[in-house]
């Protein structure tokens, strides 16, 4: 009888070790998946917030660069920055995204490429 009890106890201990290992593995996998999902959601929220903020800025920049009051259709970078309330780096990034380019004569002027295409020689 004691042998049977010892065998049962040994089997229970072995099964417990096995199930503990399985549960630990499942915990690691679930934790990893949740961490990755959390980072993806956080990145998505940041990008969404940025797009929400940059959309009106892009629209305003485009309006300024298409303004008929400026026959040459070049605008000063300082003016563009001031109007949209952004720093120089952000303003330049947004300008490039809407299809603008800087002038070639080292002035801080920007215009849309559709009005100022590069000359082909």
C-alpha positions as CSV (number, residue, x, y, z in Angstrom):
1,X,0.0,0.0,0.0
2,X,2.9,2.4,0.8
3,X,4.4,1.7,-2.6
4,X,1.2,2.6,-4.3
5,X,0.9,5.9,-2.3
6,X,4.5,6.7,-3.1
7,X,3.9,6.1,-6.8
8,X,0.8,8.3,-6.7
9,X,2.7,11.0,-4.9
10,X,5.6,10.8,-7.4
11,X,3.2,11.0,-10.3
12,X,1.4,14.0,-8.8
13,X,4.7,15.8,-8.3
14,X,5.8,15.1,-11.9
15,X,2.4,16.2,-13.3
16,X,2.6,19.4,-11.2
17,X,6.0,20.2,-12.5
18,X,4.8,19.7,-16.1
19,X,1.7,21.8,-15.7
20,X,3.7,24.5,-13.9
21,X,6.1,24.7,-16.8
22,X,3.2,24.8,-19.3
23,X,1.5,27.6,-17.3
24,X,4.8,29.5,-17.1
25,X,5.3,29.2,-20.9
26,X,1.8,30.4,-21.5
27,X,2.4,33.4,-19.2
28,X,5.5,34.4,-21.1
29,X,3.8,34.1,-24.5
30,X,0.7,36.1,-23.3
31,X,2.9,38.8,-21.6
32,X,5.0,39.2,-24.8
33,X,2.0,39.5,-27.0
34,X,0.4,42.1,-24.7
35,X,3.6,44.1,-24.6
36,X,3.9,44.1,-28.4
37,X,0.2,45.0,-28.7
38,X,0.6,47.8,-26.2
39,X,3.5,49.3,-28.2
40,X,1.6,49.1,-31.4
41,X,-1.4,50.8,-29.9
42,X,0.7,53.5,-28.4
43,X,2.5,54.1,-31.7
44,X,-0.8,54.2,-33.5
45,X,-2.2,56.8,-31.0
46,X,0.9,59.0,-31.4
47,X,0.7,58.9,-35.2
48,X,-3.0,59.6,-35.1
49,X,-2.5,62.6,-32.9
50,X,0.3,63.9,-35.1
51,X,-1.8,63.5,-38.2
52,X,-4.7,65.3,-36.6
53,X,-2.4,68.2,-35.7
54,X,-0.5,68.2,-39.1
55,X,-3.6,68.0,-41.3
56,X,-4.7,71.6,-40.7
57,X,-1.1,72.9,-40.9
58,X,-0.6,71.3,-44.3
59,X,-3.9,72.7,-45.6
60,X,-2.9,76.2,-44.4
61,X,0.6,75.9,-45.9
62,X,-0.9,74.9,-49.3
63,X,-3.3,77.8,-49.2
64,X,-0.5,80.2,-48.5
65,X,1.7,78.8,-51.3
66,X,-1.3,79.0,-53.8
67,X,-2.2,82.6,-52.7
68,X,-2.8,84.7,-55.9
69,X,-1.6,87.9,-54.1
70,X,2.0,86.6,-54.4
71,X,2.5,86.5,-58.2
72,X,5.9,84.7,-57.9
73,X,4.3,82.2,-55.5
74,X,7.3,82.1,-53.3
75,X,6.9,82.5,-49.5
76,X,9.4,83.2,-46.7
77,X,10.0,80.3,-44.4
78,X,9.8,82.5,-41.4
79,X,6.3,83.6,-42.4
80,X,5.2,80.1,-43.0
81,X,6.5,78.9,-39.6
82,X,4.9,81.8,-37.8
83,X,1.5,81.3,-39.4
84,X,1.3,77.5,-38.7
85,X,2.9,77.8,-35.3
86,X,5.7,75.3,-35.9
87,X,9.4,75.2,-35.7
88,X,11.7,75.2,-38.7
89,X,12.2,71.4,-38.9
90,X,8.5,70.6,-38.6
91,X,7.6,73.3,-41.2
92,X,10.1,72.0,-43.7
93,X,8.9,68.5,-43.2
94,X,5.3,69.5,-43.8
95,X,6.3,71.6,-46.8
96,X,8.0,68.6,-48.4
97,X,5.0,66.4,-47.7
98,X,2.6,68.8,-49.6
99,X,4.9,68.9,-52.6
100,X,6.8,72.1,-52.0
101,X,10.5,72.9,-52.4
102,X,13.0,75.5,-51.3
103,X,14.4,78.1,-53.7
104,X,17.8,77.3,-55.3
105,X,19.3,80.7,-54.7
106,X,20.0,80.1,-51.0
107,X,17.1,82.3,-49.8
108,X,14.7,80.9,-47.3
109,X,11.8,80.9,-49.8
110,X,9.5,78.0,-50.5
111,X,7.0,77.3,-53.3
112,X,5.0,74.4,-54.6
113,X,6.8,72.3,-57.2
114,X,3.8,72.6,-59.6
115,X,4.6,76.4,-59.8
116,X,8.4,76.0,-59.6
117,X,9.5,72.9,-61.4
118,X,13.2,72.2,-61.8
119,X,14.4,73.3,-65.2
120,X,15.6,70.5,-67.4
121,X,18.6,71.2,-69.5
